[in-house]
């Protein structure tokens, strides 16, 4: 069996059996297509450690980030482990393939004051009843209030929203559902959007159960949601582009700054591992460190 054929079977297994997120499946599939191209779509049994090292080296020479190289390493190691388990190869050539250590990059975080200004400005733009402005204000408020991933926001339906309890049911990575609360400003923005904007937007299309609707009447896409956030937030933080994850990062950091328990934040974010959530402790302790250096006599 050649690399391409085996990769197709493996990617199907990732999606149907392991139920990884569509974005992860696409990334792994792209990595394995690239591997097939570099090896000339060799027989699976002919791929050896040197071929894999050469494949990673090409990516390094191309200037791929360390995180990308690490993901590519994970892609092929998972692929060949699966192939070995399936009896497609006698030995796993990726066992000695070493990924570069990932650099620990702290997420971009907007201050609470900055976000208050951004969200207030979005509310003001929506005051005249423009349906897109009303939708965008609700998108921004909910992303920040519930610390949602953009895919979670875009895949949510109206029925997932509990307006009485101020909660929303979302489906995160690995198809795991969780219930997330949100506050009064987000609730108000959602009420205005649902009453004054969504019906008009839905009427432009064939009807959709989606909570957030695009300009043509279909489900709001992740690219469109990214643009909504970037237009609103990028000028405020002095960046060219800032995506929805900046709101999620900021929400997590502000929760910890406000005294929230780390495990509570883990549950809110839908992280499988507490270690993933702990990166925010590095951000939220910056204020503490700065105060210590200024005030302690032996800092």
LINURRA-V141147 format. One record per residue. N is the residue number from 1. RES is the residue in three letters. SS is DSSP state (A for helix, B for strand, O for the rest). Layout:
BEGIN
n->N res->RES ss->SS
n->N res->RES ss->SS
END
This chain:
BEGIN
n->1 res->UNK ss->O
n->2 res->UNK ss->B
n->3 res->UNK ss->A
n->4 res->UNK ss->A
n->5 res->UNK ss->A
n->6 res->UNK ss->A
n->7 res->UNK ss->A
n->8 res->UNK ss->A
n->9 res->UNK ss->A
n->10 res->UNK ss->A
n->11 res->UNK ss->A
n->12 res->UNK ss->A
n->13 res->UNK ss->A
n->14 res->UNK ss->A
n->15 res->UNK ss->A
n->16 res->UNK ss->A
n->17 res->UNK ss->O
n->18 res->UNK ss->O
n->19 res->UNK ss->O
n->20 res->UNK ss->O
n->21 res->UNK ss->O
n->22 res->UNK ss->A
n->23 res->UNK ss->A
n->24 res->UNK ss->A
n->25 res->UNK ss->A
n->26 res->UNK ss->A
n->27 res->UNK ss->A
n->28 res->UNK ss->A
n->29 res->UNK ss->A
n->30 res->UNK ss->A
n->31 res->UNK ss->A
n->32 res->UNK ss->A
n->33 res->UNK ss->A
n->34 res->UNK ss->A
n->35 res->UNK ss->A
n->36 res->UNK ss->A
n->37 res->UNK ss->A
n->38 res->UNK ss->A
n->39 res->UNK ss->O
n->40 res->UNK ss->O
n->41 res->UNK ss->O
n->42 res->UNK ss->O
n->43 res->UNK ss->B
n->44 res->UNK ss->A
n->45 res->UNK ss->A
n->46 res->UNK ss->A
n->47 res->UNK ss->O
n->48 res->UNK ss->O
n->49 res->UNK ss->A
n->50 res->UNK ss->A
n->51 res->UNK ss->A
n->52 res->UNK ss->A
n->53 res->UNK ss->A
n->54 res->UNK ss->A
n->55 res->UNK ss->A
n->56 res->UNK ss->A
n->57 res->UNK ss->A
n->58 res->UNK ss->A
n->59 res->UNK ss->A
n->60 res->UNK ss->A
n->61 res->UNK ss->A
n->62 res->UNK ss->O
n->63 res->UNK ss->O
n->64 res->UNK ss->O
n->65 res->UNK ss->O
n->66 res->UNK ss->A
n->67 res->UNK ss->A
n->68 res->UNK ss->A
n->69 res->UNK ss->A
n->70 res->UNK ss->A
n->71 res->UNK ss->A
n->72 res->UNK ss->A
n->73 res->UNK ss->A
n->74 res->UNK ss->A
n->75 res->UNK ss->A
n->76 res->UNK ss->A
n->77 res->UNK ss->A
n->78 res->UNK ss->A
n->79 res->UNK ss->A
n->80 res->UNK ss->A
n->81 res->UNK ss->A
n->82 res->UNK ss->A
n->83 res->UNK ss->A
n->84 res->UNK ss->A
n->85 res->UNK ss->A
n->86 res->UNK ss->O
n->87 res->UNK ss->O
n->88 res->UNK ss->O
n->89 res->UNK ss->O
n->90 res->UNK ss->O
n->91 res->UNK ss->O
n->92 res->UNK ss->O
n->93 res->UNK ss->O
n->94 res->UNK ss->O
n->95 res->UNK ss->O
n->96 res->UNK ss->O
n->97 res->UNK ss->O
n->98 res->UNK ss->O
n->99 res->UNK ss->O
n->100 res->UNK ss->O
n->101 res->UNK ss->O
n->102 res->UNK ss->O
n->103 res->UNK ss->O
n->104 res->UNK ss->O
n->105 res->UNK ss->O
n->106 res->UNK ss->O
n->107 res->UNK ss->O
n->108 res->UNK ss->O
n->109 res->UNK ss->O
n->110 res->UNK ss->O
n->111 res->UNK ss->O
n->112 res->UNK ss->A
n->113 res->UNK ss->A
n->114 res->UNK ss->A
n->115 res->UNK ss->A
n->116 res->UNK ss->A
n->117 res->UNK ss->A
n->118 res->UNK ss->A
n->119 res->UNK ss->A
n->120 res->UNK ss->A
n->121 res->UNK ss->A
n->122 res->UNK ss->A
n->123 res->UNK ss->A
n->124 res->UNK ss->A
n->125 res->UNK ss->A
n->126 res->UNK ss->A
n->127 res->UNK ss->O
n->128 res->UNK ss->O
n->129 res->UNK ss->O
n->130 res->UNK ss->O
n->131 res->UNK ss->A
n->132 res->UNK ss->A
n->133 res->UNK ss->A
n->134 res->UNK ss->A
n->135 res->UNK ss->A
n->136 res->UNK ss->A
n->137 res->UNK ss->A
n->138 res->UNK ss->A
n->139 res->UNK ss->A
n->140 res->UNK ss->A
n->141 res->UNK ss->A
n->142 res->UNK ss->A
n->143 res->UNK ss->A
n->144 res->UNK ss->A
n->145 res->UNK ss->A
n->146 res->UNK ss->A
n->147 res->UNK ss->O
n->148 res->UNK ss->O
n->149 res->UNK ss->O
n->150 res->UNK ss->A
n->151 res->UNK ss->A
n->152 res->UNK ss->A
n->153 res->UNK ss->A
n->154 res->UNK ss->A
n->155 res->UNK ss->A
n->156 res->UNK ss->O
n->157 res->UNK ss->B
n->158 res->UNK ss->A
n->159 res->UNK ss->A
n->160 res->UNK ss->A
n->161 res->UNK ss->B
n->162 res->UNK ss->B
n->163 res->UNK ss->O
n->164 res->UNK ss->O
n->165 res->UNK ss->O
n->166 res->UNK ss->O
n->167 res->UNK ss->B
n->168 res->UNK ss->B
n->169 res->UNK ss->B
n->170 res->UNK ss->B
n->171 res->UNK ss->B
n->172 res->UNK ss->O
n->173 res->UNK ss->A
n->174 res->UNK ss->A
n->175 res->UNK ss->A
n->176 res->UNK ss->O
n->177 res->UNK ss->B
n->178 res->UNK ss->B
n->179 res->UNK ss->B
n->180 res->UNK ss->B
n->181 res->UNK ss->B
n->182 res->UNK ss->O
n->183 res->UNK ss->O
n->184 res->UNK ss->A
n->185 res->UNK ss->A
n->186 res->UNK ss->A
n->187 res->UNK ss->A
n->188 res->UNK ss->A
n->189 res->UNK ss->A
n->190 res->UNK ss->A
n->191 res->UNK ss->A
n->192 res->UNK ss->A
n->193 res->UNK ss->A
n->194 res->UNK ss->A
n->195 res->UNK ss->A
n->196 res->UNK ss->A
n->197 res->UNK ss->O
n->198 res->UNK ss->A
n->199 res->UNK ss->A
n->200 res->UNK ss->A
n->201 res->UNK ss->A
n->202 res->UNK ss->A
n->203 res->UNK ss->O
n->204 res->UNK ss->O
n->205 res->UNK ss->O
n->206 res->UNK ss->O
n->207 res->UNK ss->O
n->208 res->UNK ss->O
n->209 res->UNK ss->O
n->210 res->UNK ss->B
n->211 res->UNK ss->O
n->212 res->UNK ss->O
n->213 res->UNK ss->B
n->214 res->UNK ss->O
n->215 res->UNK ss->O
n->216 res->UNK ss->O
n->217 res->UNK ss->O
n->218 res->UNK ss->O
n->219 res->UNK ss->B
n->220 res->UNK ss->O
n->221 res->UNK ss->O
n->222 res->UNK ss->A
n->223 res->UNK ss->A
n->224 res->UNK ss->A
n->225 res->UNK ss->A
n->226 res->UNK ss->A
n->227 res->UNK ss->A
n->228 res->UNK ss->A
n->229 res->UNK ss->A
n->230 res->UNK ss->A
n->231 res->UNK ss->A
n->232 res->UNK ss->A
n->233 res->UNK ss->A
n->234 res->UNK ss->A
n->235 res->UNK ss->A
n->236 res->UNK ss->A
n->237 res->UNK ss->A
n->238 res->UNK ss->O
n->239 res->UNK ss->O
n->240 res->UNK ss->O
n->241 res->UNK ss->O
n->242 res->UNK ss->O
n->243 res->UNK ss->O
n->244 res->UNK ss->O
n->245 res->UNK ss->A
n->246 res->UNK ss->A
n->247 res->UNK ss->A
n->248 res->UNK ss->A
n->249 res->UNK ss->A
n->250 res->UNK ss->A
n->251 res->UNK ss->A
n->252 res->UNK ss->A
n->253 res->UNK ss->A
n->254 res->UNK ss->A
n->255 res->UNK ss->A
n->256 res->UNK ss->A
n->257 res->UNK ss->A
n->258 res->UNK ss->O
n->259 res->UNK ss->O
n->260 res->UNK ss->O
n->261 res->UNK ss->O
n->262 res->UNK ss->A
n->263 res->UNK ss->A
n->264 res->UNK ss->A
n->265 res->UNK ss->A
n->266 res->UNK ss->A
n->267 res->UNK ss->A
n->268 res->UNK ss->A
n->269 res->UNK ss->A
n->270 res->UNK ss->O
n->271 res->UNK ss->O
n->272 res->UNK ss->O
n->273 res->UNK ss->O
n->274 res->UNK ss->A
n->275 res->UNK ss->A
n->276 res->UNK ss->A
n->277 res->UNK ss->A
n->278 res->UNK ss->O
n->279 res->UNK ss->A
n->280 res->UNK ss->A
n->281 res->UNK ss->A
n->282 res->UNK ss->A
n->283 res->UNK ss->A
n->284 res->UNK ss->A
n->285 res->UNK ss->O
n->286 res->UNK ss->A
n->287 res->UNK ss->A
n->288 res->UNK ss->A
n->289 res->UNK ss->A
n->290 res->UNK ss->A
n->291 res->UNK ss->A
n->292 res->UNK ss->A
n->293 res->UNK ss->A
n->294 res->UNK ss->A
n->295 res->UNK ss->A
n->296 res->UNK ss->O
n->297 res->UNK ss->O
n->298 res->UNK ss->O
n->299 res->UNK ss->O
END
